[in-house]
Amino acid sequence: MPFNTKSRLLITGATGSFGKAFIGHLLQRFPQIARVVVFSRDELKQWELQQLYPEDRYPQLRFFLGDIRDQSRLSRALERIDTVVHAAALKQVPAAEYNPFEFIRTNVIGAQNLIEACLDSDVQRVVALSTDKAAAPVNLYGATKLCSDKLFIAANNFVGTRSLRFSVVRYGNVMGSRGSVIPFFLNRAASGVLPITDPRMTRFNISLDDGVAMVMWALEQARGGELLVPRIPSYRISDVAEAIGPNCSKPITGIRPGEKIHEEMITASDSFSTVDLGRYFAILPTSGSSAPGPYCDATGATPVAEGFAYDSVSNPDFLSVDQIRTLIRDHVDPAFQPV
């Protein structure tokens, strides 16, 4: 069991889609947890979350305004914390192309600020969230998240005798998350027009519940140094449009700056240090106790074949139009009906 009556956890970016789902799961499964610190910079979103979790019913919840760009504020927030889930990031691809250094300040420098603050505290476990766009990135957002991933994995080299481990989870589009394609299409369907960037485009898909479950697994099972990737299905953007608006027109608008036709989570170059854990893959450092050989000996994982790659177009698991509709009802809008 990853949490008990003495556990104290901090979530950065806790008022986002993932953070809210994670908090709900955590409080339901581990109501005895001692403290859960909501760390984010938006006071309105914190206030809205406080309305869902009033202090008289959830005394273990603490709301801490701050920005991961501010290392001293992070250090204060991490006092007496033993577990950190890092979900704070700027993530809109077009905004990153126009405002690159703002993304670097949050996604890269902010990540290093958190690492430094954890190394100077009593934190024992850190799991950072990544994205499929960090694999072979073609846009600034993906590049910043790749850099962040490298920082968290390399941080294991500096823990010394501390009981501290850093790991990363990387997954695809979260169904129903803010700014993603499904809410966009649901909002646009009433207009009768669903713009499609490219009919060939594919994406990985994961529900918020599965994303939360993966982070919980990493908190309990990760040894430190892993970059974990789940086995999840893909969908075609054109099938999402058909699932939501079969009677809508679907003009082709062209891909946006920094966008890929297909996403990757494991490249062929990663195959030499990637192992199969069953539900998940793990991309590992090439040396040390978390290198593939020692890691497989300790966990029972098996190395993938040389040249193995995991991308959204060659993925053997694709969602059908009917499956997409079912998932929308299950995870986004129970009352959903195609337009």
N, C-alpha and C positions, 0 to 999 in steps of 0.2 A: 504494500500500500504506500503510494508516494507521499501522502499527507496524513498528519495526525493532529492531536490537540496542541502540539508545540510548533507546528509548521507556520511559517510566515512567508508569504509570497508577494512579489511585486510584478505587475504587468505594465509594460510601457505601451503607449498607444491603446490603452484599455477601453477607450470609448468608441473604438472602431467596430466594424462588423465582427471580426474575429474576437476581439476583447470582450464584447458583450455576450457572445455565445459561450466563450470560455468561462466567464464569471458565472453565468447561469448554470452551466454544467458543474462547476466546482462547488458552488454552494448547495446544489442538490445532492451531489455524491458525497461531499465531505463537509457537512454542516458544522462539524466540530473543529474545523481549521481555526487556528488562533487569529490570523490576520491576513487580509487580502488588500494590498495597496493598489489603488487605481491611480496610475501616473500618466497624466496627459496634459496638454497645454490649453484645451478648450473648456472654459468654465461653463458654458451653456450645456455642452454635452455631458459634463460631469453632473450638473444640476439635474438634467433629464434622467441620468442613471440613478441619482439619489432618490428620485420619485418612485422608481421601480423597486429600490432597495432601501426603505427608510431605516434610519439608525436604530429605532427601537426594536425592529425585527432582525436586523443584520448588523449587530454591533461589531462584528469582526471586519467589516468593510471600512476602509479608510480612503479618503479622496485627497490626492496630493497634486496640486497644480505645479507643472514644471515642464521644461523642454529638454530633450536629450542633448541639445546643443550646449547645455549648461552643466558642466561636470560637477561643480560644487553642489548644485541642487540635487543631482543624482545621488551624490555621496550621502547627503542628508536623508534622502528618501530610502536609502538602502540600509540604514541603521537597523540592526537586529533582523534583517531579512536573510533567509536561507535559500530561497528559490526565485529565479527571475525568468519570466517569459517576455521576450523582446519582440513586440509587434508594431512598434512605432516606425513609420516610414512615410516619405512622400512617394507616390506610386503612379501618378497619371503620366503616361508616356508622352503625349504632346507637350504637357507642361514642362517636363524634364528637358525636352529639346529646346524650349524657349528660355528656361531658367536653370541652366545646368548647375551652376555653383550652389544654388539653394538646395538642390537634391544632394550634392556632395556634402554640404554642411550637415544635413540631417542624416542621410543614409550611410555616409562613410565616417565623417568626424563624430557624429552622434554615436555610432556603433563603437568607435574607439573610446569615446568618453565613458560609455557604459562598461566596457571591458576594464578600463583603468579603475573605475569606481568599484567594480566587483573584486578586483585583485586587492584593493585596499579595505575590503570589508570581510564579513564572515559568510558571504554567499557560498553555497556549495554546488548548486546546479544552475546552469543557464542554457535555455533553449531559445535560439533566434529563428524567426520566420524568414524564409527566402521566397523565391519565385522562379518559375520556369524560365523567365526572361533573363535570368542570370547565367544560363547555360549558353555559351557561344553568343554573347550579347551583341546586338546590332543597334541598340539605343542606349541613351545615357542612363535611363532608369535601370536597365539590366546591368549595365557596367557598374553602377554604384552598388547594386545588390551583390554582384560577384565580388567586388572589393570587400564589402561587409562580410560576406561568407568567409573569405580568406582570413580576415582579421579575427573572427570568432574561432575558426579552426586553429589558427596559429597561436591564439591565446593559451591553448593547452601547454605550449612550450614553456610558459612562464609561471605556472602555478606553483612550482617548487614543491614544498611539503604540504601545501594547503590541500584540504579535502574539497577540491573545486574542479568541475568539469564543464566544458563548453561543447555544445553540439548545435547543429543547424537542421531544420526541416525545410524541404523545398517541394512545393506542389504547384498545380496549375490553377486555372480560373476558379474562384470560389463561387458556387452557384448562389446568386442573389446578393452578392456583396455590392457595396456602393460603387457606382461607376462601371460595373461590368455589363456585358452585353444583354443578359436576360432581363434585368430591370429596365434597361434602356428600351428593348423591344416591347416589353409589357406596357411601358408608358407611352410609346409611340403607336401602338397597335390601333388605338381609337382613331388616329388620323388617317388610317388606311394606307400608310406608306411606311415600309421598313427598309431603310437603306442598308445595303450590303457592301462592304468594302471590296471583297473579292470572293466569288463563288467557290473557289478552291480552298478557302481558308479553313483550317482546323485548329482546335484548341483542346487541351486537357480539361477535365471537369472534376471538381471535388465539392462535396457538400460541406457546409460549415460544421456539421456534426462530425464528419469524417476528419476534417482538419483538426478539430478539437481532440478527437480520439488519437490522432497521430502525435500531437504534442504531449498528451498525457502518457502515451507509450514511451516517447523519448525521455520524458522526465523520470520515468521509472526504470527504463532499460538501457538508455544510452550510456556508453562507457566514457565518452569524451573524445572528440576528434571526428565523429561521423558527420557526414552530410547526407541526411536520410531523404529518400525519394519513395513515394507510395506507388503501388500499382493501381492506377485509376483509368477510367474510360476516356475516350476522346469524343468530340462531336464536330460536325461540320456546321459552320455558321449558317449556311443556307438551310440546313435541317432545323436549326433553332428558329429561324424566321418562319419556316413552314409550320413548325409546331405551334407557334404563337399566333401567326396571322396568315393562315392558308389563303384567305381571300384578299390579302393586302398586296399592293404592288411592291416590287422589290428591285428598285433601281440600283445599279452598280456604281459606287462612288469612287472606288480606288482606295488603296491602302493609305493610312495616315503616316506622317513622318515617324520613322523609327519602328515601324510595325513589321512583323514577319508574317509570311503566308502560313507557316507551320511553326509550332513551338517545340523546343527540345528540353529535356530534363537531364539526360545523360548523353554525352557525346561519345563517339568512338574513341576519342583520345582519353576519355575517363575510364575506359573499360579495363585498363591494366590495374587500376586500383579500386574497382567496384566489386562488391560482393552481394549475393542474393540472400536476404533474410526471410523470404517467404512473402509476407505482406508488404515488405519494404525492400528497397535496395539501399546500400550504404556506399557512398564514395568516400574513400579513406585516405589519410596521409600515406605517403610512400615509405615512411620510416617511423621507427618508434613502436611503442606497444599497441598503437592503433593501426599499424600497417596491416595489409591484408592477411599475411601469414599468421601472426599472433592473434589477430582479431578473429579469424576463422577458427583457430584452435580454441579460443575462449568462448565463442558463441555458437559454433556449429554452422555458421554461414558458409556458403560455397562461392568461389570466384565465378564471375560471369565469363563468357567466352571472349577471347580477344577480338576486338572490333565491334563488340556489342554496343548498340545505341538505342536510346529510348526517346522517341519523338512522337508528336501527335498525329502524324500522317501514317506512319508504319505500325502504330499501335494495333495489336490484334483485337482490341476491345473497343468497338464503336457503338455509341448510343443511337437507337432508331428514333424516328419522329415521335412514335407513341411512348417510348421510354423517356424522352425529354419531357413530354407533357406530364407523365406520371411524377417525374422528379420535381417539376415546377409545383405541382399540387402538394407534394410531400414536404418540400423545403422552402418554397417561396410564397405561394398564394394558394391556400386550400380551395378557394372559390374560382380558380382560374378556369376560363373557357376559351378555346381558340376563337379568333375573330375572323 
